[in-house]
Amino acid sequence: MTTMDDIRKLKKQIFLYGSLVALVCELISFFILGWDLGFLTGLLAGLATAIVNFNILAFTLDRMLKSGNQGTSALGFFVRMTLYCVVFYFAITRSYAAGAACLIGFLTLKVPMYYFYAIKPKFNTERKIRPEVQAMYEEEDKKAEDEYYGREE
């Protein structure tokens, strides 16, 4: 079972690698656009917004799971989307390069998430599934297979 320390460690890794992705994007833009303060500002604003929204998402999901109130998740979604829109609006009004950089900044955390969940095999192979969840998945697979082949119980 995953502990809170494991989750915090994973979040720190995602934030660190997301920051490195943003740095690489800034270096690439330096060769394409030259020095553009608007691009750097938009990229940093997008990265900061992505980090804040990731923390809001984690907080609202934790609250929803503890209380069972689905409204918490909906409220968190509304707050996160509003924050994305406001930051993007201010970036695009500065310049188109800042707006594009802001969008890139929003996506910088996605790269390490895809790396940890889809590419990095050690992370995926060491994950444990609770026995009752595994049994539920196996039962669903058996039902789907029975339906596909027309078997009756």
ZATIZA-522715 format. One record per residue (C-alpha): residue number from 1; residue in three letters; x, y, z. Coordinates in steps of 0.02 Angstrom, whole numbers, plus 32768, in hexadecimal, padded with zeros to 4 digits. Example, Ala and Ser with C-alpha at 12.3 -4.5 7.8 and 13.67 -1.06 7.14 Angstrom:
# residues 2
<rec kolmi="1" lumti="ALA" xx="8267" yy="7F1F" zz="8186"/>
<rec kolmi="2" lumti="SER" xx="82AC" yy="7FCB" zz="8165"/>
END
This chain:
# residues 153
<rec kolmi="1" lumti="MET" xx="8000" yy="8000" zz="8000"/>
<rec kolmi="2" lumti="THR" xx="803E" yy="80AF" zz="7FD8"/>
<rec kolmi="3" lumti="THR" xx="8069" yy="811F" zz="8069"/>
<rec kolmi="4" lumti="MET" xx="805E" yy="81DB" zz="8072"/>
<rec kolmi="5" lumti="ASP" xx="811D" yy="81E4" zz="8072"/>
<rec kolmi="6" lumti="ASP" xx="8120" yy="8187" zz="7FCB"/>
<rec kolmi="7" lumti="ILE" xx="80A2" yy="8200" zz="7F83"/>
<rec kolmi="8" lumti="ARG" xx="8103" yy="8298" zz="7FC2"/>
<rec kolmi="9" lumti="LYS" xx="81A3" yy="8250" zz="7F79"/>
<rec kolmi="10" lumti="LEU" xx="814E" yy="8232" zz="7ED2"/>
<rec kolmi="11" lumti="LYS" xx="8106" yy="82E3" zz="7ED2"/>
<rec kolmi="12" lumti="LYS" xx="81B2" yy="832D" zz="7EF4"/>
<rec kolmi="13" lumti="GLN" xx="81FA" yy="82C7" zz="7E64"/>
<rec kolmi="14" lumti="ILE" xx="816F" yy="8300" zz="7DF0"/>
<rec kolmi="15" lumti="PHE" xx="818A" yy="83B7" zz="7E20"/>
<rec kolmi="16" lumti="LEU" xx="8247" yy="83A9" zz="7E0D"/>
<rec kolmi="17" lumti="TYR" xx="823E" yy="8353" zz="7D64"/>
<rec kolmi="18" lumti="GLY" xx="81B5" yy="83CA" zz="7D2B"/>
<rec kolmi="19" lumti="SER" xx="8228" yy="845B" zz="7D56"/>
<rec kolmi="20" lumti="LEU" xx="82B3" yy="840A" zz="7CF1"/>
<rec kolmi="21" lumti="VAL" xx="823C" yy="83F6" zz="7C5D"/>
<rec kolmi="22" lumti="ALA" xx="8213" yy="84B0" zz="7C6B"/>
<rec kolmi="23" lumti="LEU" xx="82CD" yy="84D9" zz="7C6D"/>
<rec kolmi="24" lumti="VAL" xx="82E9" yy="8471" zz="7BCF"/>
<rec kolmi="25" lumti="CYS" xx="8257" yy="84CA" zz="7B7B"/>
<rec kolmi="26" lumti="GLU" xx="82A2" yy="8573" zz="7BA9"/>
<rec kolmi="27" lumti="LEU" xx="834B" yy="8540" zz="7B63"/>
<rec kolmi="28" lumti="ILE" xx="82FB" yy="8506" zz="7AC1"/>
<rec kolmi="29" lumti="SER" xx="8298" yy="85A9" zz="7AB4"/>
<rec kolmi="30" lumti="PHE" xx="8339" yy="860A" zz="7ACE"/>
<rec kolmi="31" lumti="PHE" xx="837D" yy="85C2" zz="7A2C"/>
<rec kolmi="32" lumti="ILE" xx="82D9" yy="85DF" zz="79CF"/>
<rec kolmi="33" lumti="LEU" xx="829C" yy="8686" zz="7A14"/>
<rec kolmi="34" lumti="GLY" xx="8338" yy="86CB" zz="7A66"/>
<rec kolmi="35" lumti="TRP" xx="8326" yy="871B" zz="7B10"/>
<rec kolmi="36" lumti="ASP" xx="826C" yy="8739" zz="7B2C"/>
<rec kolmi="37" lumti="LEU" xx="8238" yy="876C" zz="7BDA"/>
<rec kolmi="38" lumti="GLY" xx="8181" yy="8752" zz="7BAD"/>
<rec kolmi="39" lumti="PHE" xx="81A1" yy="869D" zz="7B80"/>
<rec kolmi="40" lumti="LEU" xx="81FF" yy="867F" zz="7C23"/>
<rec kolmi="41" lumti="THR" xx="8176" yy="86D3" zz="7C88"/>
<rec kolmi="42" lumti="GLY" xx="80ED" yy="866F" zz="7C32"/>
<rec kolmi="43" lumti="LEU" xx="814D" yy="85CD" zz="7C4A"/>
<rec kolmi="44" lumti="LEU" xx="816A" yy="85ED" zz="7D03"/>
<rec kolmi="45" lumti="ALA" xx="80B5" yy="8623" zz="7D1B"/>
<rec kolmi="46" lumti="GLY" xx="8078" yy="8585" zz="7CC4"/>
<rec kolmi="47" lumti="LEU" xx="80EC" yy="8517" zz="7D2B"/>
<rec kolmi="48" lumti="ALA" xx="80B8" yy="856A" zz="7DCE"/>
<rec kolmi="49" lumti="THR" xx="8001" yy="8559" zz="7DA0"/>
<rec kolmi="50" lumti="ALA" xx="8018" yy="84A0" zz="7D75"/>
<rec kolmi="51" lumti="ILE" xx="806B" yy="8482" zz="7E1E"/>
<rec kolmi="52" lumti="VAL" xx="7FE3" yy="84DF" zz="7E7E"/>
<rec kolmi="53" lumti="ASN" xx="7F5A" yy="8486" zz="7E1D"/>
<rec kolmi="54" lumti="PHE" xx="7FAC" yy="83DD" zz="7E3C"/>
<rec kolmi="55" lumti="ASN" xx="7FAB" yy="8401" zz="7EF7"/>
<rec kolmi="56" lumti="ILE" xx="7EF6" yy="843C" zz="7EF0"/>
<rec kolmi="57" lumti="LEU" xx="7EC8" yy="839B" zz="7E94"/>
<rec kolmi="58" lumti="ALA" xx="7F20" yy="8330" zz="7F16"/>
<rec kolmi="59" lumti="PHE" xx="7ECD" yy="838F" zz="7FA4"/>
<rec kolmi="60" lumti="THR" xx="7E1D" yy="8386" zz="7F5D"/>
<rec kolmi="61" lumti="LEU" xx="7E2E" yy="82CD" zz="7F32"/>
<rec kolmi="62" lumti="ASP" xx="7E6C" yy="82A8" zz="7FE2"/>
<rec kolmi="63" lumti="ARG" xx="7DD9" yy="8309" zz="802C"/>
<rec kolmi="64" lumti="MET" xx="7D5D" yy="82B3" zz="7FB9"/>
<rec kolmi="65" lumti="LEU" xx="7D9E" yy="8206" zz="7FE5"/>
<rec kolmi="66" lumti="LYS" xx="7D99" yy="822B" zz="809F"/>
<rec kolmi="67" lumti="SER" xx="7CED" yy="827C" zz="80A2"/>
<rec kolmi="68" lumti="GLY" xx="7C98" yy="8228" zz="800E"/>
<rec kolmi="69" lumti="ASN" xx="7C59" yy="82D3" zz="7FD5"/>
<rec kolmi="70" lumti="GLN" xx="7C6A" yy="82DD" zz="7F18"/>
<rec kolmi="71" lumti="GLY" xx="7C46" yy="8397" zz="7F1B"/>
<rec kolmi="72" lumti="THR" xx="7CF6" yy="83B3" zz="7F5C"/>
<rec kolmi="73" lumti="SER" xx="7D3D" yy="836A" zz="7EBD"/>
<rec kolmi="74" lumti="ALA" xx="7CCA" yy="83D4" zz="7E50"/>
<rec kolmi="75" lumti="LEU" xx="7CF8" yy="8472" zz="7EB0"/>
<rec kolmi="76" lumti="GLY" xx="7DB1" yy="8448" zz="7EA0"/>
<rec kolmi="77" lumti="PHE" xx="7D9C" yy="842F" zz="7DE5"/>
<rec kolmi="78" lumti="PHE" xx="7D46" yy="84D7" zz="7DD3"/>
<rec kolmi="79" lumti="VAL" xx="7DCE" yy="852F" zz="7E37"/>
<rec kolmi="80" lumti="ARG" xx="7E59" yy="84DC" zz="7DD2"/>
<rec kolmi="81" lumti="MET" xx="7E0D" yy="8504" zz="7D28"/>
<rec kolmi="82" lumti="THR" xx="7DEC" yy="85B8" zz="7D5D"/>
<rec kolmi="83" lumti="LEU" xx="7EA2" yy="85C8" zz="7D93"/>
<rec kolmi="84" lumti="TYR" xx="7EDE" yy="8581" zz="7CEC"/>
<rec kolmi="85" lumti="CYS" xx="7E70" yy="85FB" zz="7C8B"/>
<rec kolmi="86" lumti="VAL" xx="7EA2" yy="8694" zz="7CF0"/>
<rec kolmi="87" lumti="VAL" xx="7F5D" yy="8671" zz="7CE3"/>
<rec kolmi="88" lumti="PHE" xx="7F50" yy="864B" zz="7C29"/>
<rec kolmi="89" lumti="TYR" xx="7EEB" yy="86EA" zz="7C0C"/>
<rec kolmi="90" lumti="PHE" xx="7F70" yy="8757" zz="7C5E"/>
<rec kolmi="91" lumti="ALA" xx="7FFC" yy="86FD" zz="7C01"/>
<rec kolmi="92" lumti="ILE" xx="7FAA" yy="870E" zz="7B56"/>
<rec kolmi="93" lumti="THR" xx="7F87" yy="87C7" zz="7B73"/>
<rec kolmi="94" lumti="ARG" xx="8041" yy="87E0" zz="7B91"/>
<rec kolmi="95" lumti="SER" xx="8074" yy="878D" zz="7AEC"/>
<rec kolmi="96" lumti="TYR" xx="8050" yy="86F7" zz="7A81"/>
<rec kolmi="97" lumti="ALA" xx="80F8" yy="86AD" zz="7AB1"/>
<rec kolmi="98" lumti="ALA" xx="80CB" yy="86BF" zz="7B69"/>
<rec kolmi="99" lumti="GLY" xx="8024" yy="866B" zz="7B48"/>
<rec kolmi="100" lumti="ALA" xx="8075" yy="85DA" zz="7AED"/>
<rec kolmi="101" lumti="ALA" xx="80F7" yy="85CA" zz="7B76"/>
<rec kolmi="102" lumti="CYS" xx="806D" yy="85CA" zz="7BF8"/>
<rec kolmi="103" lumti="LEU" xx="801A" yy="8537" zz="7BA0"/>
<rec kolmi="104" lumti="ILE" xx="80C1" yy="84DD" zz="7B9A"/>
<rec kolmi="105" lumti="GLY" xx="80D5" yy="8501" zz="7C54"/>
<rec kolmi="106" lumti="PHE" xx="802C" yy="84B2" zz="7C76"/>
<rec kolmi="107" lumti="LEU" xx="806A" yy="8413" zz="7C22"/>
<rec kolmi="108" lumti="THR" xx="8116" yy="8409" zz="7C74"/>
<rec kolmi="109" lumti="LEU" xx="80D7" yy="839D" zz="7D04"/>
<rec kolmi="110" lumti="LYS" xx="8086" yy="8324" zz="7C8B"/>
<rec kolmi="111" lumti="VAL" xx="812E" yy="82EA" zz="7C46"/>
<rec kolmi="112" lumti="PRO" xx="8170" yy="82A5" zz="7CEB"/>
<rec kolmi="113" lumti="MET" xx="80C5" yy="825A" zz="7D12"/>
<rec kolmi="114" lumti="TYR" xx="80C8" yy="81FB" zz="7C6E"/>
<rec kolmi="115" lumti="TYR" xx="817B" yy="81C8" zz="7C93"/>
<rec kolmi="116" lumti="PHE" xx="8153" yy="8183" zz="7D40"/>
<rec kolmi="117" lumti="TYR" xx="80AF" yy="812F" zz="7D12"/>
<rec kolmi="118" lumti="ALA" xx="80C9" yy="80F5" zz="7C5F"/>
<rec kolmi="119" lumti="ILE" xx="8182" yy="80E7" zz="7C39"/>
<rec kolmi="120" lumti="LYS" xx="81E2" yy="80C2" zz="7CD9"/>
<rec kolmi="121" lumti="PRO" xx="81D0" yy="8007" zz="7CF0"/>
<rec kolmi="122" lumti="LYS" xx="8211" yy="7FFB" zz="7DA3"/>
<rec kolmi="123" lumti="PHE" xx="8188" yy="806E" zz="7DE2"/>
<rec kolmi="124" lumti="ASN" xx="8101" yy="800A" zz="7D8B"/>
<rec kolmi="125" lumti="THR" xx="8140" yy="7F5D" zz="7DBA"/>
<rec kolmi="126" lumti="GLU" xx="8154" yy="7F82" zz="7E73"/>
<rec kolmi="127" lumti="ARG" xx="80A3" yy="7FC3" zz="7E8A"/>
<rec kolmi="128" lumti="LYS" xx="8037" yy="7F55" zz="7EF7"/>
<rec kolmi="129" lumti="ILE" xx="7F7D" yy="7F37" zz="7EDD"/>
<rec kolmi="130" lumti="ARG" xx="7F13" yy="7F08" zz="7F71"/>
<rec kolmi="131" lumti="PRO" xx="7ED5" yy="7E54" zz="7F66"/>
<rec kolmi="132" lumti="GLU" xx="7E1D" yy="7E86" zz="7F6A"/>
<rec kolmi="133" lumti="VAL" xx="7E38" yy="7F01" zz="7EDA"/>
<rec kolmi="134" lumti="GLN" xx="7E97" yy="7E7C" zz="7E78"/>
<rec kolmi="135" lumti="ALA" xx="7E08" yy="7E01" zz="7E93"/>
<rec kolmi="136" lumti="MET" xx="7D8B" yy="7E83" zz="7E58"/>
<rec kolmi="137" lumti="TYR" xx="7DEF" yy="7EA1" zz="7DB8"/>
<rec kolmi="138" lumti="GLU" xx="7DFD" yy="7DE6" zz="7D98"/>
<rec kolmi="139" lumti="GLU" xx="7D41" yy="7DD1" zz="7DAF"/>
<rec kolmi="140" lumti="GLU" xx="7D1D" yy="7E5F" zz="7D35"/>
<rec kolmi="141" lumti="ASP" xx="7D95" yy="7E12" zz="7CB6"/>
<rec kolmi="142" lumti="LYS" xx="7D40" yy="7D68" zz="7CC9"/>
<rec kolmi="143" lumti="LYS" xx="7C93" yy="7DB4" zz="7CB0"/>
<rec kolmi="144" lumti="ALA" xx="7CCC" yy="7E12" zz="7C15"/>
<rec kolmi="145" lumti="GLU" xx="7D1D" yy="7D76" zz="7BCF"/>
<rec kolmi="146" lumti="ASP" xx="7C80" yy="7D0E" zz="7BF2"/>
<rec kolmi="147" lumti="GLU" xx="7C13" yy="7D8F" zz="7B9C"/>
<rec kolmi="148" lumti="TYR" xx="7C88" yy="7D96" zz="7B07"/>
<rec kolmi="149" lumti="TYR" xx="7C87" yy="7CDA" zz="7AEE"/>
<rec kolmi="150" lumti="GLY" xx="7BCD" yy="7CC8" zz="7B18"/>
<rec kolmi="151" lumti="ARG" xx="7BE9" yy="7C5D" zz="7BB2"/>
<rec kolmi="152" lumti="GLU" xx="7B64" yy="7C52" zz="7C36"/>
<rec kolmi="153" lumti="GLU" xx="7B82" yy="7C36" zz="7CEE"/>
END
